[in-house]
Amino acid sequence: MWAKVGCLAVVIGLVGCTVGPDYRKPVPVTPARWQAGKDQDADLTPIDPEGLKTWWKSFGDSVLDRLMDQALTGNLDLKLALARIDQARAQRRGTRAALFPSVDAMAGAQRTENPFPGLAPGIRYNLFELGFDALWEIDLFGRQRRRLEAATADLEAAKEEYAQSLVTLTSDLARAYIEYRSLQNQLRITRWNLETQRHTLKLTERLFEEGVGTRHDLVRARAQTETTAAQIPALEAELTAVLRQLEVLTGKRPGALKYELETPRAVPMAPGQAILASPAAVIRHRPDLRAAERRLASATAMQGAAIAELFPRISLSAFLGLRNTDVENLFKSAAFSYSAGASLLQPLVNFGRIRAGIDLADAQQREAYVAFERAVLEALREMETALTRYFKEEARRQTLARAVEDQRESVRLSQLRYQEGVISFLDVLEAQRALYLADMELARSEAKASTELIAVYKALGGGANAQPVQLETAKGKL
């Protein structure tokens, strides 16, 4: 009895043995502070996880909020990411099932006969079977447990990749919406400027007919009007292209958003200073980095699975059912039968196949580690670049706003001076042209400042939890 207990203890101990390296989560080395924010520390606020979840609401645009809701339910990239989660979940379930015995219902019949009765006594019989077969491979060295560990990490990585899809979607949609409103604004400025120039052109024609103006003034005014008119078709084409992009992002067919967006609105302005976090906090918040870390964990676990191929495999089998040489007596009590067995398989000669598998797993683990380190560096670069561009563009926008006010005053003064005969009409045209260019540049800068703030939110991992209901539904299937 004690011998049996001892053998059972040994088996249990062996089952707990797992070969291969145990995974340790890497801790990336990050700077203590952002280089881009050194001069802005007095105006920065700490990171707000709740604000990051729906960061686009800080722009205060109800149409943008509505489009975002449509995208979060209809975007096809999100649906693809959810399908990948289901694939990873199914893969994990299949891997986990390999840890447990398999039981199959079986029925069979066989005929045995000696074809050479002269060499040996004649053997001739039938065998009929009906019952259950059970097979269990004892995971002595953790081959299946390492595979399950890898499958679990792959599932977690798929979820993080879904979260990264949310980050990408929310930033792309907000960027496209701001570009659309900016193009509408540029069209408005261009059309207003065109009307002003046409009015000026009519005045110039009348002065020329009255002999007061010169032909040079007339040709100059006409050329400037035609140049402005030529910009409208190009802006309209860009506006349509961005509209198509918004429709794709929201999962709608071409034309579905035309009437919803046709009424021009102001460009959503960047709401003050960007929120910041320490570099280490950004690394923790970004789902793409968490996905890369989970891929590294999966590759490390597969190293152990590859090493376990070197060790023996022990399988237990059993049969429970009915056996008889006569089918008519198969269902009688005398036909009841059971059997049990065990087998051991130790790889001997495989021409380097197992060693090649180990080398492959090692190389894939190194690749995953380098990919994680590269992702960390890329995240730091992205954040530094986004912060620098946002701060610089915001300063540029404020300067341009002052320049536009000065240009408007310049146009007003030039018109007065022209009416008084102090300056030529060319000076008026030049002032109008300068105002138009300044207005257009300010419109672009306003959109760019908001776009650069969106890049900051994206670098922070903003929007990763924008759709918690669907994420909870996916987790509920585990």
C-alpha positions in Angstrom: 0.0 0.0 0.0 2.7 2.4 1.0 4.5 1.6 -2.3 1.5 2.6 -4.2 1.2 5.8 -2.3 4.8 6.5 -2.9 4.4 5.9 -6.7 1.4 8.2 -6.8 3.4 10.9 -5.0 6.2 10.6 -7.6 3.8 10.8 -10.5 2.2 13.9 -9.0 5.6 15.5 -8.5 6.5 14.7 -12.1 3.3 16.2 -13.4 4.2 19.5 -11.6 7.6 19.6 -13.4 7.8 22.2 -16.2 10.9 22.6 -18.3 12.0 25.7 -20.1 12.5 29.3 -19.0 9.9 30.9 -16.7 8.7 34.2 -18.0 9.6 37.5 -16.3 7.9 40.6 -17.4 10.5 43.1 -18.7 10.7 46.5 -17.2 11.6 49.1 -19.9 14.0 51.8 -19.0 12.3 55.2 -19.5 13.4 58.8 -19.0 12.2 60.6 -15.9 10.5 63.4 -17.9 9.7 64.4 -21.4 12.2 66.6 -23.3 9.4 68.4 -25.1 7.6 69.4 -21.9 10.5 71.0 -20.0 9.4 74.5 -20.7 5.7 73.7 -20.2 5.7 72.1 -16.8 4.0 75.0 -15.1 0.9 74.6 -17.4 0.6 70.9 -17.5 -1.9 68.8 -15.6 -1.5 65.1 -14.6 -3.0 62.3 -16.7 -6.7 61.5 -16.2 -7.6 57.9 -17.1 -11.3 58.7 -17.3 -10.6 61.7 -19.6 -8.5 59.5 -21.8 -11.3 57.0 -22.2 -13.4 59.5 -24.2 -10.9 62.2 -24.8 -12.7 63.6 -27.9 -15.5 64.9 -25.8 -13.1 67.6 -24.5 -13.5 69.3 -27.9 -17.1 70.0 -27.2 -18.5 69.1 -30.6 -21.8 67.1 -30.6 -21.4 66.0 -34.2 -18.0 64.6 -33.5 -19.4 62.7 -30.5 -22.2 61.3 -32.6 -19.8 60.2 -35.4 -17.6 58.5 -32.8 -20.6 56.6 -31.4 -21.4 55.4 -34.9 -17.8 54.3 -35.5 -17.5 52.4 -32.3 -20.4 50.2 -33.3 -20.0 50.0 -37.1 -16.3 50.2 -37.9 -15.1 47.1 -39.7 -11.6 47.1 -38.3 -13.0 46.8 -34.8 -15.1 43.8 -36.0 -12.0 42.2 -37.4 -10.2 42.7 -34.1 -13.1 41.1 -32.2 -13.0 38.1 -34.6 -9.3 37.7 -33.8 -10.2 37.6 -30.1 -12.6 34.8 -30.8 -10.0 32.9 -32.8 -7.5 33.2 -29.9 -10.1 32.2 -27.4 -10.9 29.1 -29.4 -7.2 28.3 -29.8 -6.8 28.5 -26.1 -9.8 26.2 -25.4 -8.4 23.6 -27.8 -4.9 23.8 -26.2 -6.4 23.5 -22.7 -8.5 20.4 -23.7 -5.2 18.6 -24.5 -4.4 18.5 -20.8 -7.4 16.2 -20.0 -8.2 12.6 -21.0 -10.2 12.1 -24.2 -13.1 9.5 -24.2 -14.5 8.2 -27.4 -17.4 5.9 -28.1 -16.3 3.0 -30.4 -17.8 0.1 -32.3 -15.8 -2.4 -34.3 -15.6 -5.8 -35.9 -12.6 -7.7 -37.2 -11.9 -11.1 -38.8 -8.7 -13.0 -38.2 -7.6 -16.0 -40.3 -4.3 -17.8 -40.9 -3.8 -17.9 -44.7 -1.2 -20.6 -44.5 -2.7 -23.5 -42.5 0.1 -25.9 -43.5 2.7 -23.9 -41.7 0.8 -23.5 -38.4 -2.5 -24.7 -36.8 -5.4 -22.9 -38.4 -6.5 -19.7 -36.6 -9.9 -18.3 -37.5 -12.1 -16.1 -35.4 -14.2 -13.0 -35.3 -14.1 -10.2 -32.7 -16.9 -7.7 -32.1 -16.4 -4.7 -29.8 -18.7 -2.0 -28.5 -17.8 0.5 -25.7 -15.7 3.4 -24.7 -12.0 4.2 -25.3 -10.1 6.6 -23.0 -6.7 8.1 -23.7 -4.6 10.5 -21.5 -1.1 11.8 -22.1 0.4 12.8 -18.8 2.0 16.2 -19.2 5.1 15.2 -17.2 7.4 17.9 -18.4 4.9 20.7 -19.1 4.7 20.6 -22.9 1.0 21.1 -23.0 1.1 23.5 -20.0 3.6 25.7 -21.8 1.4 25.6 -24.9 -1.6 26.7 -22.7 0.5 29.4 -21.2 1.4 30.6 -24.7 -2.2 30.4 -25.9 -3.3 32.5 -22.8 -0.8 35.1 -23.6 -1.9 35.2 -27.3 -5.5 35.7 -26.2 -4.5 38.6 -23.9 -2.4 40.1 -26.8 -5.5 39.9 -29.1 -7.5 41.8 -26.6 -4.8 44.5 -26.3 -4.7 44.7 -30.1 -8.4 45.3 -30.1 -7.8 48.1 -27.6 -5.1 49.5 -30.0 -7.7 49.4 -32.8 -9.9 51.6 -30.7 -7.0 54.0 -30.2 -6.3 54.1 -33.9 -10.0 54.5 -34.9 -10.8 57.3 -32.5 -7.7 59.3 -33.5 -8.2 58.7 -37.2 -11.9 59.7 -37.0 -11.2 62.8 -35.0 -8.4 63.8 -37.4 -10.6 63.3 -40.4 -13.5 65.2 -38.9 -11.3 68.2 -38.1 -9.8 68.1 -41.6 -13.4 68.1 -43.0 -14.4 71.1 -40.9 -11.1 72.9 -41.8 -11.8 72.3 -45.6 -15.3 73.7 -45.1 -13.8 76.7 -43.4 -11.3 77.2 -46.2 -14.0 76.9 -48.8 -16.0 79.6 -46.9 -13.0 81.9 -46.8 -12.2 81.3 -50.4 -15.8 81.9 -51.6 -16.0 85.0 -49.4 -12.8 86.3 -50.8 -13.9 85.5 -54.3 -17.1 87.5 -53.9 -15.0 90.4 -52.6 -12.7 90.2 -55.5 -15.6 90.0 -58.0 -17.0 93.1 -56.4 -13.6 94.8 -56.7 -13.3 93.6 -60.3 -16.7 95.2 -61.3 -15.6 98.4 -59.6 -12.3 98.3 -61.6 -14.1 97.7 -64.9 -16.4 100.6 -64.2 -13.5 102.9 -63.4 -11.7 101.7 -66.5 -14.7 102.4 -68.7 -14.9 105.9 -67.2 -11.3 106.5 -68.0 -10.3 106.8 -64.3 -8.6 103.4 -63.9 -5.9 101.7 -65.9 -5.9 98.6 -68.0 -3.1 97.2 -65.7 -5.4 97.5 -62.7 -8.2 95.7 -64.6 -6.0 92.8 -65.8 -4.5 92.4 -62.3 -7.9 92.3 -60.6 -9.3 89.8 -63.2 -6.2 87.5 -62.8 -6.5 87.5 -59.0 -10.2 86.7 -59.2 -9.6 83.8 -61.6 -6.8 82.4 -59.4 -9.1 82.4 -56.4 -11.9 80.8 -58.3 -9.6 78.0 -59.5 -8.9 77.0 -55.9 -12.5 76.1 -55.2 -12.8 72.8 -57.2 -9.6 71.5 -55.6 -11.0 72.2 -52.1 -14.3 70.6 -53.0 -12.5 67.5 -54.2 -10.5 67.2 -51.0 -13.7 67.8 -49.0 -15.4 64.9 -50.8 -12.4 62.6 -50.3 -12.4 63.3 -46.5 -16.1 62.7 -46.4 -15.6 59.3 -48.0 -12.9 58.5 -45.4 -15.3 59.4 -42.6 -18.0 57.1 -44.0 -15.5 54.2 -44.1 -14.4 54.8 -40.6 -18.0 54.8 -39.4 -18.8 51.7 -41.4 -21.2 53.4 -43.8 -21.7 53.5 -47.5 -20.7 56.5 -49.7 -23.2 59.3 -49.3 -24.6 58.3 -45.9 -23.0 61.2 -44.0 -23.5 63.9 -46.7 -26.6 65.6 -45.1 -25.4 65.1 -41.6 -22.2 67.0 -42.3 -23.2 69.4 -45.0 -23.9 72.3 -42.6 -20.5 74.0 -41.9 -19.3 74.2 -38.3 -16.3 75.8 -36.7 -13.2 73.7 -36.4 -13.0 72.1 -33.0 -10.3 73.9 -31.2 -7.6 72.3 -29.0 -8.8 72.8 -25.4 -5.8 74.3 -23.7 -2.7 72.5 -22.8 -2.4 68.8 -23.4 -2.6 66.4 -20.5 0.7 64.7 -19.7 2.0 61.7 -17.9 5.4 60.5 -17.0 7.1 58.3 -19.7 6.7 55.2 -17.4 2.9 55.9 -17.2 2.6 56.2 -20.9 4.3 52.9 -21.4 1.7 51.3 -19.0 -1.3 53.0 -20.7 -0.5 52.1 -24.3 -2.2 48.9 -25.5 0.2 48.3 -28.3 3.1 47.9 -25.8 1.0 45.6 -23.7 0.3 43.5 -26.7 4.0 43.4 -27.6 4.8 42.3 -24.0 2.1 39.5 -24.2 3.6 38.3 -27.5 7.0 38.1 -25.8 5.4 36.0 -23.0 3.9 33.7 -25.6 7.2 33.2 -27.4 8.9 32.5 -24.0 6.4 29.8 -23.1 6.8 28.2 -26.5 10.5 27.8 -25.7 9.6 25.5 -22.9 7.2 23.6 -25.1 9.9 23.0 -27.6 12.4 21.9 -25.0 9.8 19.4 -23.5 9.8 17.6 -26.9 13.2 16.1 -25.8 11.7 14.3 -22.9 9.6 11.1 -22.7 5.8 11.0 -23.1 3.7 8.7 -21.0 0.2 7.8 -22.1 -2.5 5.9 -20.3 -5.3 4.1 -22.1 -8.4 2.2 -21.1 -11.3 0.3 -22.6 -14.7 -0.3 -21.0 -17.5 -2.1 -22.9 -18.5 -5.3 -24.6 -16.3 -7.9 -26.5 -17.3 -11.2 -28.0 -16.4 -13.4 -30.9 -20.1 -14.0 -31.6 -22.2 -10.9 -32.4 -25.3 -12.7 -31.1 -23.7 -13.0 -27.6 -22.3 -9.4 -27.7 -25.0 -8.0 -25.4 -24.8 -10.8 -22.8 -23.2 -10.2 -19.4 -20.3 -12.6 -20.3 -19.3 -10.1 -23.0 -18.5 -7.3 -20.5 -14.8 -6.4 -20.7 -12.4 -3.8 -19.6 -8.7 -3.2 -20.1 -6.0 -0.6 -19.1 -2.6 0.1 -20.4 0.3 2.5 -20.3 3.0 3.4 -22.9 6.2 5.4 -22.8 7.6 7.2 -25.9 11.2 8.5 -25.8 12.5 10.3 -28.9 15.7 8.7 -30.1 16.5 9.4 -33.8 14.7 12.3 -35.5 17.6 13.8 -37.5 17.7 17.1 -35.6 14.0 17.9 -35.9 13.5 18.6 -32.2 16.7 20.6 -31.9 15.7 22.6 -34.9 12.4 23.3 -33.2 14.2 24.5 -30.1 16.4 26.8 -32.1 13.4 28.2 -33.9 11.6 28.9 -30.6 14.7 30.6 -29.3 15.0 32.8 -32.4 11.3 33.7 -32.2 11.7 34.6 -28.5 14.6 36.9 -29.3 12.6 38.5 -32.1 9.7 39.1 -29.8 12.0 40.7 -27.2 13.6 43.0 -29.8 10.1 43.9 -31.1 9.0 44.9 -27.6 12.1 47.0 -27.1 11.6 48.7 -30.5 7.9 49.3 -29.6 9.0 51.1 -26.4 11.4 53.3 -28.3 8.8 54.1 -30.9 6.3 55.0 -28.2 8.7 57.4 -26.6 9.6 58.9 -30.0 5.9 59.3 -30.9 5.1 61.0 -27.7 8.0 63.4 -27.8 7.3 64.3 -31.4 3.6 64.8 -30.8 4.2 67.1 -27.8 6.8 69.2 -29.6 4.5 69.6 -32.7 1.5 70.5 -30.5 3.3 73.1 -28.5 4.9 74.7 -31.5 1.7 74.7 -33.6 -0.3 76.2 -30.7 2.3 79.0 -30.5 2.1 79.5 -34.3 -1.7 79.6 -34.3 -1.7 82.4 -31.7 0.7 84.4 -33.8 -1.3 83.9 -36.9 -4.5 85.0 -35.2 -2.8 88.3 -34.3 -1.5 88.6 -37.9 -5.0 88.1 -39.3 -6.4 90.9 -37.2 -3.6 93.2 -38.4 -4.2 92.2 -42.0 -7.9 93.0 -41.7 -7.0 96.4 -40.4 -4.5 96.8 -43.2 -7.3 96.1 -45.8 -9.6 98.6 -44.2 -6.9 101.3 -44.2 -5.8 100.6 -47.7 -9.3 101.0 -49.0 -9.7 104.3 -47.3 -6.3 105.6 -48.6 -7.2 104.4 -52.1 -10.5 106.4 -51.9 -8.5 109.4 -50.9 -6.2 108.9 -53.8 -3.1 108.4 -51.7 -2.3 104.9 -53.0 -2.9 102.9 -56.2 -5.5 100.2 -56.6 -2.6 97.6 -56.8 -2.0 98.3 -53.1 -5.6 97.5 -52.3 -5.4 94.2 -54.2 -2.1 93.3 -52.5 -3.7 94.0 -49.0 -6.7 91.8 -49.9 -4.4 89.0 -51.2 -2.4 89.1 -48.0 -5.5 88.9 -45.9 -6.8 86.0 -47.8 -3.5 84.1 -47.4 -3.4 84.9 -43.7 -7.0 83.7 -43.2 -6.2 80.5 -45.0 -3.1 79.9 -43.1 -4.9 80.5 -39.8 -7.6 78.1 -40.8 -5.0 75.4 -41.5 -3.1 76.2 -38.3 -6.3 75.9 -36.2 -6.9 72.5 -37.7 -3.3 71.5 -37.3 -3.2 72.5 -33.7 -6.2 70.3 -32.9 -4.7 67.5 -35.0 -1.4 67.6 -33.1 -3.4 67.4 -29.9 -5.1 64.3 -31.2 -1.6 62.8 -31.9 -0.8 63.5 -28.2 -3.9 61.7 -27.1 -3.1 58.8 -29.4 0.5 58.6 -28.1 -1.0 58.4 -24.6 -3.2 55.4 -25.6 -6.4 57.5 -25.4 -9.6 55.7 -26.4 -8.3 52.2 -25.5 -11.3 51.7 -23.2 -13.8 53.6 -25.4 -16.1 50.6 -25.8 -16.1 48.8 -22.4 -19.5 47.1 -23.1 -18.1 45.0 -26.0 -14.9 44.3 -24.1 -16.9 43.0 -21.1 -18.9 40.8 -23.5 -15.8 39.3 -24.9 -14.4 38.6 -21.5 -17.6 37.0 -20.5 -17.1 34.2 -23.0 -13.9 33.0 -21.3 
